[in-house]
Amino acid sequence: MADLLFSINATMPVVLLILAGYFLGRIKVMDTAFTAALNKFAYNVTLPFLLYSNMSTVKISDLWNINYVVLCMGATLFCFLIAALVSIPLLKNNKLLRGEFIQGSYRGSAILLAFAFVQSFYGQVTVTSLMILATVPLYNLLAVLVLSLADGQGSGGISREAWKEILLNLLKNPIIIGIAIGMLGSALQPPLPLFIKETIKSLGSLMTPLALLCLGASFEGRKARGYLVPTAVGCLLKLAVFPALLLPVAIRLGLHGEEMAAFLVMLASPTTVSCYVMARNTGHEGVLSSSMVLISTIVSSVTLTFWVYLLRTLGRI
């Protein structure tokens, strides 16, 4: 019973904040323009501060684990390939939807939910930053690749200029910048005044609640009805199949504590809202992406609680 209560207490605050955002969006307290601006602020400003605040408190030599980085990258590639294979028979009559389906199946809200979950478990985020470092560039590269090769404009390829823009955007990504500065702070341990440290900590602490509220307010639930079958299959892969296949591997490799918690969220988090944004920006309709975001987020309140409970009973988190 204690493990079940722990699991519920860890997952429900996250779910309730998302639902609160959804409610605020429906009553227009958080309208589209406000939510977009707030999400941009949370992502571009508060997230780098959160990364620095947590990573700078530990030594870089204690934080770095190349085996863990390779594991997270390998798991991401595995999920991507399985989703691509499933999309062939599932969407054989609608090739334009394959890009959205693949992206929505492998790409979860790892960044957002990892911080929220790990903070609720351990009160501080450290090793989780390695999971983000391993997955964020790969998430974006794979998403641009698969959406561009099956885009709504039928271009069928990616130009050299597009690749340059992809790489430039990765270098300007606030997550990458935050991790880089955080690692630098971890290595140098600069003697900052207490009021500076507290300001950085305060800005960083805004990230999780703001981002979760924005996630809920961004939902477009009415569009979810037209793509029930691919949505159901994609959500099944994201929330159940991938964790069932890869968590035993992580257990066998000896992952525990924050490493396991971050790995779990990477595998079993719901489809991220970024899937919808990227789909729209590459010529796709975006309806399937929106549907997968909505359904996977609702269902994950149950599935994530189950996975947390299972790992908790096994003594892994």
C-alpha positions in Angstrom: 0.0 0.0 0.0 2.9 2.4 0.8 4.4 1.8 -2.7 1.0 2.5 -4.3 0.5 5.7 -2.4 4.0 6.8 -3.3 3.3 6.1 -7.0 0.0 8.0 -6.9 1.5 10.9 -5.0 4.3 11.1 -7.5 2.1 11.1 -10.6 -1.1 12.8 -9.7 0.3 16.4 -9.0 1.6 16.3 -12.6 -1.7 15.1 -14.0 -3.7 17.6 -12.0 -1.6 20.5 -13.2 -2.1 19.4 -16.8 -5.9 19.1 -16.2 -5.8 22.5 -14.5 -4.2 23.9 -17.6 -6.8 22.2 -19.8 -9.6 23.8 -17.7 -8.1 27.2 -17.8 -7.7 26.9 -21.5 -11.4 26.0 -22.0 -12.6 28.9 -20.0 -10.2 31.2 -21.9 -8.2 32.3 -18.9 -5.2 30.8 -20.8 -6.1 31.6 -24.4 -4.0 30.6 -27.4 -1.8 33.7 -27.5 -1.2 33.8 -23.8 -0.4 30.0 -23.7 2.0 30.3 -26.6 3.8 33.2 -25.0 3.9 31.5 -21.6 5.2 28.3 -23.1 7.9 30.2 -24.9 9.0 31.9 -21.7 9.0 28.6 -19.8 11.0 26.8 -22.5 13.5 29.6 -23.4 14.0 31.3 -20.0 13.2 29.1 -17.0 14.4 25.8 -18.4 18.0 26.8 -18.8 18.0 28.3 -15.3 16.6 25.0 -14.0 19.2 23.0 -15.7 22.0 25.2 -14.4 20.6 25.3 -10.9 20.5 21.5 -10.6 23.6 20.6 -12.6 26.0 23.1 -11.1 25.5 21.7 -7.6 27.3 18.4 -8.5 30.7 17.6 -9.9 30.8 16.9 -13.6 33.0 13.8 -12.9 30.3 12.4 -10.7 27.5 13.3 -13.2 28.9 12.0 -16.5 28.0 8.4 -17.5 28.7 7.5 -21.1 27.0 4.1 -20.8 23.7 5.8 -19.6 23.9 8.3 -22.5 24.4 5.5 -25.1 21.5 3.5 -23.5 19.1 6.4 -23.8 20.1 7.1 -27.4 19.9 3.4 -28.3 16.4 3.1 -26.7 15.2 6.2 -28.7 16.4 4.7 -32.0 14.8 1.4 -31.1 11.4 3.0 -30.5 11.7 5.1 -33.6 12.4 2.0 -35.8 9.6 -0.1 -34.3 7.2 2.8 -34.8 8.3 3.1 -38.4 7.8 -0.6 -39.1 4.3 -0.5 -37.5 3.3 2.5 -39.6 3.8 0.6 -42.9 0.9 -1.8 -42.6 -1.2 0.4 -40.3 -1.2 3.4 -42.7 -0.6 1.7 -46.0 -3.4 3.7 -47.5 -2.4 7.0 -46.0 1.4 7.6 -46.3 1.1 11.2 -45.4 0.2 10.3 -41.8 3.2 8.0 -41.3 5.4 10.9 -40.3 3.0 12.1 -37.6 2.4 8.6 -36.4 6.1 7.7 -36.0 6.9 11.0 -34.3 4.0 10.7 -31.9 4.9 7.1 -31.0 8.5 7.6 -30.1 8.7 11.2 -29.0 7.3 11.8 -25.5 7.2 14.7 -23.1 10.5 13.5 -21.6 11.9 17.0 -20.9 8.8 18.3 -19.2 7.7 15.3 -17.2 11.2 14.1 -16.3 11.9 17.2 -14.3 8.4 17.1 -12.7 8.7 13.4 -11.8 12.3 13.4 -10.7 11.8 16.5 -8.5 8.8 14.8 -6.9 10.9 11.7 -6.2 14.2 13.1 -5.2 13.8 16.9 -4.8 16.7 17.6 -7.2 17.5 16.9 -10.9 21.0 15.8 -11.8 21.5 12.6 -13.8 18.2 13.3 -15.6 20.1 16.0 -17.5 22.1 13.3 -19.2 19.0 11.6 -20.5 17.9 14.9 -21.9 21.3 15.5 -23.4 21.1 12.1 -25.1 17.6 12.3 -26.4 16.7 16.0 -27.3 19.1 16.4 -30.3 18.1 12.9 -31.5 14.4 13.6 -31.0 14.6 16.7 -33.2 16.8 15.2 -35.9 14.6 12.1 -36.3 11.4 14.2 -36.2 12.6 16.5 -38.9 13.8 13.6 -41.0 10.6 11.5 -40.9 8.3 14.5 -41.3 10.2 15.9 -44.2 10.4 12.6 -46.0 6.7 12.2 -45.7 5.5 15.8 -45.6 2.2 17.2 -46.8 3.9 19.1 -49.6 5.3 15.9 -51.1 8.9 17.2 -51.3 10.3 13.7 -50.5 13.6 14.9 -49.2 15.7 17.4 -47.2 17.8 20.0 -48.8 21.3 21.0 -47.7 19.9 24.4 -46.5 17.3 22.5 -44.4 20.0 20.4 -42.8 22.0 23.6 -42.0 18.9 25.1 -40.3 18.4 21.9 -38.3 21.9 21.9 -37.0 21.8 25.6 -36.2 18.5 25.2 -34.3 20.0 22.4 -32.3 22.9 24.6 -31.3 20.5 27.4 -30.3 18.2 25.0 -28.4 17.8 26.4 -24.9 18.0 22.9 -23.5 21.4 22.3 -25.1 22.6 25.7 -23.9 21.3 25.1 -20.4 23.0 21.7 -20.2 26.3 23.1 -21.5 26.3 26.0 -19.0 25.3 23.7 -16.3 28.2 21.4 -17.0 30.5 24.3 -17.1 29.2 25.5 -13.7 29.6 22.0 -12.4 33.2 21.8 -13.5 34.2 25.3 -12.4 31.9 25.7 -9.3 32.0 29.6 -9.6 31.6 31.3 -6.2 28.4 33.2 -7.0 26.8 35.4 -4.3 23.9 33.9 -2.4 21.3 36.3 -3.9 22.4 35.3 -7.4 22.1 31.6 -6.6 18.6 32.2 -5.1 17.5 34.2 -8.1 18.6 31.4 -10.5 16.9 28.8 -8.3 13.6 30.9 -8.2 13.6 31.3 -12.0 14.3 27.6 -12.5 11.5 26.5 -10.1 8.9 28.3 -12.3 9.6 25.9 -15.2 7.7 22.8 -14.2 4.3 24.3 -13.2 4.3 26.7 -16.1 5.1 24.1 -18.6 2.5 21.6 -17.3 -0.2 24.3 -17.3 0.7 25.2 -20.9 0.7 21.5 -21.9 -2.9 21.2 -20.7 -4.1 24.5 -22.2 -2.7 23.5 -25.6 -5.0 20.5 -26.1 -7.4 20.4 -29.0 -9.6 17.6 -27.9 -12.3 17.9 -30.6 -9.9 16.9 -33.3 -9.1 13.5 -31.6 -12.2 11.7 -33.0 -11.1 11.2 -36.6 -8.0 9.2 -36.1 -9.0 6.7 -33.4 -7.1 3.6 -34.7 -3.7 5.1 -35.4 -4.0 7.1 -32.2 -4.8 4.0 -30.1 -1.9 2.0 -31.7 0.5 4.9 -31.2 -0.5 5.4 -27.6 -0.2 1.7 -26.9 3.3 1.7 -28.3 4.3 4.8 -26.4 2.8 4.0 -23.0 2.9 0.2 -22.8 4.9 -1.7 -25.4 8.1 0.3 -25.3 8.3 0.4 -21.5 7.5 -3.4 -21.4 10.3 -4.1 -23.9 13.0 -1.8 -22.6 12.5 -1.5 -18.8 13.7 -5.2 -18.3 16.9 -4.2 -20.2 17.4 -1.3 -17.8 16.8 -3.5 -14.8 19.3 -6.1 -16.1 21.8 -3.3 -16.6 21.4 -2.3 -13.0 19.7 1.1 -13.4 18.2 2.5 -10.2 17.3 5.7 -8.5 17.2 8.8 -10.6 18.7 7.1 -13.6 15.8 4.6 -13.7 13.2 7.3 -13.0 14.5 9.4 -15.9 14.7 6.4 -18.2 11.1 5.4 -17.3 9.8 8.9 -18.2 11.7 8.9 -21.4 10.0 5.6 -22.4 6.5 6.0 -20.9 5.7 9.7 -21.0 2.8 10.9 -23.2 3.3 12.3 -26.7 4.7 15.8 -26.4 2.9 18.9 -27.7 6.0 19.7 -29.8 4.9 16.9 -32.1 1.9 19.0 -33.2 4.0 22.1 -33.6 6.6 20.4 -35.7 4.0 18.6 -37.8 2.3 21.8 -38.7 5.6 23.5 -39.5 6.5 20.7 -42.0 3.3 20.8 -44.0 1.2 18.2 -42.2 -2.3 18.6 -41.0 -1.4 18.0 -37.4 -4.7 16.4 -36.4 -3.2 13.0 -35.7 -0.5 14.5 -33.6 -3.0 16.5 -31.6 -5.1 13.4 -31.0 -2.1 11.4 -29.8 -1.1 14.2 -27.4 -4.5 14.4 -25.8 -5.2 10.6 -25.5 -1.7 9.6 -24.4 -1.7 12.3 -21.7 -5.0 11.1 -20.3 -4.1 7.5 -20.4 -0.6 8.1 -19.0 -2.1 9.1 -15.6 -2.9 5.4 -15.2 0.0 3.7 -17.1 2.7 5.9 -15.5 1.4 5.2 -12.1 1.5 1.5 -12.8 5.1 1.6 -14.1 6.2 3.8 -11.1 4.5 1.3 -8.7 6.1 -1.7 -10.4 9.6 -0.2 -10.2 9.0 1.0 -6.7 8.1 -2.5 -5.6 11.2 -3.8 -7.3 13.3 -1.3 -5.3 14.5 0.5 -8.5 13.2 4.0 -7.7 
